[in-house]
C-alpha cells in the first residue's frame, strides 16, 4: 500500500489472531477494532466479534503482534530534511518517513542555533500543526540547547552555545503557547535552577544533556523539577565511583526518565542493560536522535546544524572531529534492538517506545497505549517483529 491520501484514508479495520500489547497486559490471540480514527474495542478470541465484522477491512495477524504507535521525543529529521529549515513539503517528508517505520507521534527537535532560527522552528511547526497532518503527528517541539556545556557539545554547533536566556523562553511561550514540550540544558549553568522552575511553570519538561553537571548538581536540579535526560551516557559527565556524575544521578534518581539511543553504536547493549535495570521499564525512553540522513544513502554531503557530516554504513559522524552526529536510527530499529540485543520483553520495549514517552510529554490521554477510545495509532508486526502495517489515527500507511 502506498502513502497516497486515498489509500491512507480512515476506515474500519479489524485485526484478528494477534498478541495485543495493552498498558497492563498482553492479550494472546486477541482482536482489535479500529473505527473512525479511534480504537473501538479490544477483545479476546472467545469474545464476540463486532456485528459489522463482514463489512470491515479484516486482517489476520497470523500470530503476530499489535502494539501502540511509537512516540519519538528526540528526532531532528529524516529523508534528507531537517526540522531546522524544513518547509511544509520537508515536514511532510520527515513525518512520512518516520511513520513508515512505526512512529505515529514525534517532537520536532532543534539543534543549538540562534534565537531567530529557533523562533522560526516554532513558527513553521506551529503553522504545520494548524493543518491536517497526514503522517506521523508532530505534537510539539523539543529544544535541544542552546543552553548547554561546550565541553560536552557533541555534534552541536559551539558558535551558538550561550548562557541561559529567560527572556527568550518567556517570549516563546507567550507567542507559541503549549508548543514547546521539552527543553534540554546543562543544569550546572548559572541560573539553571530558576530556569528549570520556569520551564515547569509553563508545562515544559526540563531535561539535562550536553552537560558537565556533577551528581549533586543534577539532584539539585531534580529537586526543582528536572525530569528527563537526553541520550543517556552520550554527551554528559560519565559515571565514576567517587563522583557519580550526571550519569550516576540519572541512573539513580527515580524522578528522571532516561532516554537511550538503542542502535548498537551510541551505547553498548551491556550499558543499555544497566540503564534498564537501574531505571526499570517505566523510566526508560527510546529515541532515534535521527538526523536528515536517516533513510538516505551513505555519503559526505550531509550536515547537522551547519557542521559537515559523513555517513558510512549508516553511521553519521562529524567530518572534522569524528563525533557521532545524531543517528540514522528508526523507532522500529530501536525497538527491535531492545528485544533482540538487550533482551527486554516485547511488552517492556513497547512501554519504552510508546507509553513512557507519551506520558512524559503529556499526550498519554490519546496516544502511547492501546485502549478503547484512544486515537487509533497502531502497529502490526509479524512474529519476528518485522513491521507490516502502520495506522495513524486509523489511516493506514505502508511500512518500509
C-alpha positions in Angstrom: 0.0 0.0 0.0 1.4 3.4 -0.9 1.1 6.6 1.2 -1.4 8.4 -1.1 -4.2 10.3 0.6 -6.7 8.0 -1.0 -5.0 4.8 0.3 -4.3 6.3 3.7 -8.0 7.1 4.3 -9.5 6.3 7.6 -11.8 3.3 7.6 -13.0 0.5 9.8 -10.4 -2.2 10.4 -10.5 -5.4 12.4 -7.2 -7.2 13.2 -7.6 -10.8 14.5 -5.3 -13.6 15.8 -2.8 -11.2 17.3 -0.8 -10.8 20.5 -2.0 -7.4 21.6 0.1 -5.3 24.0 -2.1 -3.0 26.1 -1.0 -0.8 29.0 -1.4 -3.6 31.6 -1.2 -7.0 29.8 -0.6 -8.9 26.6 -3.8 -10.3 25.2 -2.9 -13.6 23.4 -4.9 -14.5 20.3 -6.9 -11.3 20.6 -8.5 -8.8 18.2 -8.7 -5.0 17.9 -11.3 -3.0 16.1 -10.5 0.5 14.8 -13.3 2.7 13.5 -13.4 6.4 12.5 -9.9 7.1 13.7 -10.3 5.6 17.2 -9.9 2.3 18.8 -13.4 1.0 19.2 -12.8 -2.2 21.1 -10.1 -4.8 22.0 -11.3 -8.4 22.7 -10.2 -11.9 23.4 -10.5 -14.7 20.8 -13.6 -16.1 22.6 -15.3 -12.6 22.7 -18.0 -12.0 20.0 -16.6 -10.0 17.1 -18.3 -6.8 16.1 -21.7 -7.3 14.5 -20.5 -5.5 11.4 -17.4 -7.7 11.0 -18.3 -8.8 7.5 -18.2 -5.1 6.3 -14.8 -4.4 7.9 -11.3 -4.4 6.5 -10.3 -7.7 8.2 -6.6 -8.5 8.7 -5.3 -11.8 10.0 -2.2 -11.1 12.1 -1.3 -14.8 12.0 0.1 -14.8 15.5 1.9 -11.5 15.1 2.0 -8.5 17.4 -0.2 -5.5 17.7 1.4 -2.6 19.6 0.8 1.1 20.1 2.5 3.5 17.6 5.9 4.8 18.7 6.4 8.2 20.2 9.7 9.8 19.4 10.6 12.8 21.6 14.0 13.3 20.2 14.3 13.4 16.4 16.0 16.1 14.2 14.8 15.0 10.8 15.0 12.3 8.1 14.5 11.6 4.4 17.0 14.4 3.6 15.2 17.1 5.6 16.0 18.8 9.0 13.5 20.4 11.3 15.7 23.4 11.5 14.9 24.5 8.0 12.2 22.2 6.6 9.2 23.8 4.8 5.8 22.2 4.6 7.0 19.7 2.0 10.0 18.9 4.1 8.0 18.4 7.2 5.7 16.1 5.3 8.7 14.1 4.1 10.1 13.8 7.7 6.7 12.7 9.1 6.1 10.3 6.2 9.5 8.6 6.6 9.2 8.1 10.3 5.6 7.0 10.0 6.7 4.3 7.6 9.0 3.0 10.4 6.3 3.0 13.1 6.4 6.5 14.6 2.9 7.9 15.0 3.8 10.9 17.2 7.0 12.9 17.5 8.6 16.1 18.8 10.4 18.3 16.2 13.8 18.6 17.8 16.0 21.6 17.2 19.8 22.0 17.3 21.7 24.6 19.1 21.1 27.7 17.0 20.4 31.4 17.1 17.3 32.9 18.7 15.9 33.8 15.3 16.4 30.3 13.9 14.8 28.7 17.0 11.8 31.1 16.8 11.4 30.2 13.1 11.3 26.5 14.0 8.4 27.2 16.3 6.6 29.3 13.7 6.9 26.7 11.0 5.9 23.8 13.2 3.0 25.8 14.6 1.8 26.5 11.1 2.2 22.9 10.1 0.1 21.8 13.1 -2.7 24.1 12.2 -3.5 22.0 9.2 -4.4 18.3 9.0 -1.2 16.2 9.4 -1.5 13.1 7.1 1.5 11.2 8.5 3.2 11.0 11.9 1.7 13.7 14.1 4.1 16.5 15.1 2.8 17.1 18.6 5.3 19.8 19.7 8.9 20.9 19.8 11.9 19.7 21.7 14.6 22.4 22.1 17.9 20.6 22.5 20.0 23.6 23.6 21.3 26.2 23.1 22.0 26.5 26.8 24.4 23.6 27.1 28.0 22.9 28.1 30.7 23.5 25.4 32.8 20.7 27.0 30.1 18.2 26.1 28.8 19.8 22.9 28.9 16.6 20.9 27.6 17.4 17.4 26.1 20.7 18.5 27.5 23.9 16.9 29.6 25.7 19.5 29.1 29.1 17.8 25.6 29.2 19.3 26.2 27.9 22.8 25.4 30.6 25.3 24.2 31.3 28.9 20.5 30.8 29.8 18.2 33.4 28.5 14.9 33.7 30.4 13.5 36.4 28.2 13.8 34.1 25.1 11.7 31.4 26.9 9.1 34.0 28.1 8.7 35.3 24.5 8.4 31.8 23.1 5.7 30.6 25.5 3.8 33.9 25.0 3.9 33.7 21.2 3.6 29.9 20.9 1.7 28.7 24.0 1.9 24.9 24.6 4.2 24.2 21.6 7.4 23.6 23.4 7.1 20.2 25.2 10.8 19.6 26.3 14.0 21.6 26.6 17.5 20.2 27.2 20.0 22.3 29.1 23.1 21.9 31.3 21.9 22.1 34.9 25.3 23.3 36.2 24.8 26.6 34.2 24.4 29.8 36.2 20.7 30.4 36.8 19.7 26.9 35.7 17.7 26.1 38.8 15.4 29.1 38.4 15.2 28.4 34.6 14.1 24.8 35.3 11.3 26.1 37.6 10.2 28.5 34.8 10.0 25.6 32.4 7.9 23.6 34.8 5.6 26.6 35.4 5.0 26.7 31.6 4.3 23.0 31.2 7.7 22.2 29.6 9.6 19.1 30.7 13.2 20.1 31.8 15.9 17.8 30.5 19.6 17.5 31.2 22.0 16.8 28.4 25.3 18.0 26.8 26.3 18.7 30.4 29.2 18.5 32.8 27.0 18.5 35.9 28.1 16.7 39.0 25.9 14.2 40.7 24.9 16.8 43.3 24.1 19.4 40.7 21.7 17.0 38.9 20.0 16.0 42.1 19.5 19.7 43.0 18.0 20.3 39.5 15.7 17.3 40.0 14.6 18.9 43.3 13.5 21.9 41.2 11.7 19.9 38.5 14.3 18.2 36.2 12.6 15.1 34.9 14.4 13.9 31.8 17.9 13.1 30.4 18.7 13.1 26.7 20.7 10.2 25.1 21.9 8.8 28.4 25.7 8.2 28.5 26.2 10.3 25.4 27.5 13.9 25.8 27.3 14.0 29.6 29.7 13.7 32.6 30.3 10.0 33.0 30.0 7.6 36.0 32.9 7.4 38.4 32.8 5.6 41.7 33.9 8.6 43.7 31.9 11.2 41.7 28.9 9.5 40.1 28.5 12.5 37.7 25.5 13.2 35.5 25.2 9.5 34.5 25.1 8.4 38.2 22.4 10.8 39.1 20.3 9.9 36.0 20.6 6.2 36.8 19.7 6.5 40.5 17.2 9.3 40.8 13.7 7.8 40.2 12.3 11.2 39.2 14.4 11.3 36.0 13.4 9.4 32.8 16.4 8.3 30.8 16.5 8.4 27.0 18.6 5.9 25.2 19.6 5.6 21.5 19.3 1.9 21.0 21.2 1.5 17.7 24.2 -0.6 18.7 26.5 2.4 18.0 25.8 5.1 20.6 25.5 2.8 23.6 26.7 -0.8 24.1 24.0 -3.3 24.7 25.6 -4.0 28.1 25.3 -0.4 29.1 21.7 -0.3 27.9 21.0 -3.3 30.2 22.5 -1.2 33.0 20.1 1.6 32.2 17.0 -0.7 32.1 18.0 -2.4 35.4 18.7 0.8 37.2 15.6 2.7 35.9 13.1 -0.1 35.4 10.7 -0.4 32.4 8.7 2.7 33.3 11.6 5.2 33.2 13.4 4.4 30.0 12.5 6.2 26.8 13.7 5.0 23.4 14.6 7.8 20.9 16.1 7.9 17.5 18.0 11.3 17.6 17.7 10.8 13.8 19.2 13.5 11.5 18.4 14.4 7.9 20.5 11.5 6.6 18.1 8.9 8.1 16.7 6.9 5.2 19.3 8.3 2.8 22.4 6.7 1.2 25.9 6.9 2.5 27.8 10.0 1.6 29.8 13.0 2.7 27.3 15.8 1.6 25.2 16.0 4.8 25.4 18.5 7.6 24.0 18.9 11.1 23.4 22.4 12.3 25.8 23.7 9.7 28.6 21.2 10.6 29.7 18.8 7.8 28.7 15.2 8.3 29.9 12.0 6.7 27.7 8.9 6.7 29.3 5.5 6.3 27.5 2.2 6.7 24.5 4.1 8.1 26.6 5.8 10.9 26.7 9.6 10.8 29.8 11.4 12.2 31.1 14.9 12.1 33.6 15.2 9.3 36.1 17.2 11.4 36.0 15.6 14.8 34.6 12.1 14.1 31.9 12.6 16.8 28.7 10.8 16.3 26.3 13.2 14.6 22.8 12.2 15.7 21.8 8.9 14.1 20.0 7.3 11.2 18.0 5.1 13.5 14.3 4.5 13.2 12.0 3.7 16.1 11.2 0.2 14.8 15.0 -0.4 14.7 15.4 0.9 18.3 12.5 -1.4 19.4 13.9 -4.4 17.7 17.4 -3.8 19.2 16.0 -3.6 22.7 14.3 -7.0 22.3 16.9 -8.8 20.2 20.2 -7.5 21.6 19.4 -6.1 25.0 16.9 -8.8 25.9 13.9 -6.9 27.2 10.4 -8.2 26.6 8.2 -7.0 23.8 5.8 -5.6 26.4 8.6 -3.6 28.1 10.1 -2.4 24.8 6.7 -1.1 23.9 6.5 0.9 27.1 9.9 2.4 26.4 9.0 3.3 22.8 5.4 4.4 23.2 3.8 4.6 26.7 6.7 6.2 28.6 7.4 9.0 26.1 3.7 9.7 25.7 3.3 10.1 29.4 6.5 12.2 29.7 5.2 14.9 27.3 1.6 14.7 28.4 -0.1 13.1 25.4 -1.0 9.8 27.1 -4.7 10.7 27.2 -4.9 9.9 23.5 -1.6 8.2 22.5 1.1 5.7 23.7 -1.1 2.8 24.7 -3.9 0.7 23.2 -7.3 1.2 24.8 -10.9 1.8 23.6 -11.5 5.4 22.9 -7.9 6.3 22.2 -6.6 7.5 18.8 -6.0 4.5 16.5 -2.2 4.8 16.4 -1.5 1.1 15.9 1.3 -1.1 14.6 1.1 -4.6 13.2 4.3 -6.7 13.5 4.8 -10.3 12.4 6.0 -12.9 14.9 9.7 -12.0 14.2 9.0 -8.3 15.0 9.2 -7.0 11.4 6.8 -4.1 10.9 4.0 -5.0 8.5 1.5 -2.1 8.7 1.1 1.3 10.4 -2.1 3.2 11.3 -2.0 6.8 12.3 -5.4 7.9 13.6 -6.9 4.9 11.9 -5.4 5.9 8.5 -3.3 3.1 7.0 0.3 3.7 5.9 2.7 1.2 4.4 5.8 0.0 6.4 9.3 0.1 5.0 
